[in-house]
Amino acid sequence: MTAADLAKLVFLSAIWGGSFIFLRVAVPEAGPLLTSILRTVLAGLALLAYARISGVTMDWRRNLKAFALVGLFAGAIPFTCFSYAALVLPAAYSAVLNATAPLFSALLSVLMLGERLTLGKLAGLLMGIGGVAILVGAGTLAVSPQTLLAVGACLVAAMCYAMSTMVVKKTGRPGDIHPIAMAAGSLALGGSMMLPALPFALPPAIPSPTALACILAMALLSSGLAQALFIPMIVRIGPTRAMSVSFLIPLFSMVWGVLFLGETVGAATIVGGVVVLLAMALVLSSGRQA
């Protein structure tokens, strides 16, 4: 883990934290399905253009299966799940549930990649989940069937993100798929999988320019640029450490909520933020990846 890697993790946390704010603005107008379709398709097109300009070879025939798997688990399913949850849950709660992804990743790394789950790493992961719960004041949201469905959708999304890192790690070794090709191909195929649902996703009214701008920002920043940075990091530092980015996302989600949505920050935010940073340090400093 270099200083550049750490800086990228913080930057990724900032733009992914913003995505939950964008969802809260866009989804009520565009609907969950259209939001996720546009986000995935636009991100895929942008990355395909970047790959072509950069001279990256896609090798579609050889890489089709990997592209499809990552597109499903890192794009189509989680984007749709989080879009649905945005109708019910505050942005910070979705971000908290997203922070379970590193724990899923650590467990899957043991099962699929043969990594060692050290006590220090496990303690850090559990501390991180506790920290993000403190960050937003766990237990303050009224429980209802709609709330439980939204929470379940977020957990499914987090597990899918973790699963996608397993695929990237297995196919990202030297001589395998180029990281930019993986980012571009997976989002392009993820969008292609969702396009048949487009006629059923059209809202009754055209979304406002603000909602459309939020979708575009998610596509280009939170999806396109983020995947181009994140996938190479998974290959370089391993899935569990890369997924520790999820611990900082709720912190940034809170900051953007205060700045742009007028949300308030309580003592739990400060305490939770400190716990999150300590947890991230513990995970990143734990034993070497297998």
Secondary structure as UniProt FT lines:
FT   HELIX           3..30
FT   HELIX           32..54
FT   HELIX           60..71
FT   HELIX           72..76
FT   HELIX           77..85
FT   TURN            86..88
FT   HELIX           91..98
FT   TURN            99..100
FT   HELIX           101..108
FT   HELIX           109..113
FT   HELIX           119..136
FT   TURN            137..139
FT   HELIX           145..171
FT   TURN            174..175
FT   HELIX           179..194
FT   HELIX           195..200
FT   HELIX           209..217
FT   HELIX           218..225
FT   HELIX           226..237
FT   HELIX           239..243
FT   HELIX           244..247
FT   HELIX           249..261
FT   HELIX           267..285
//
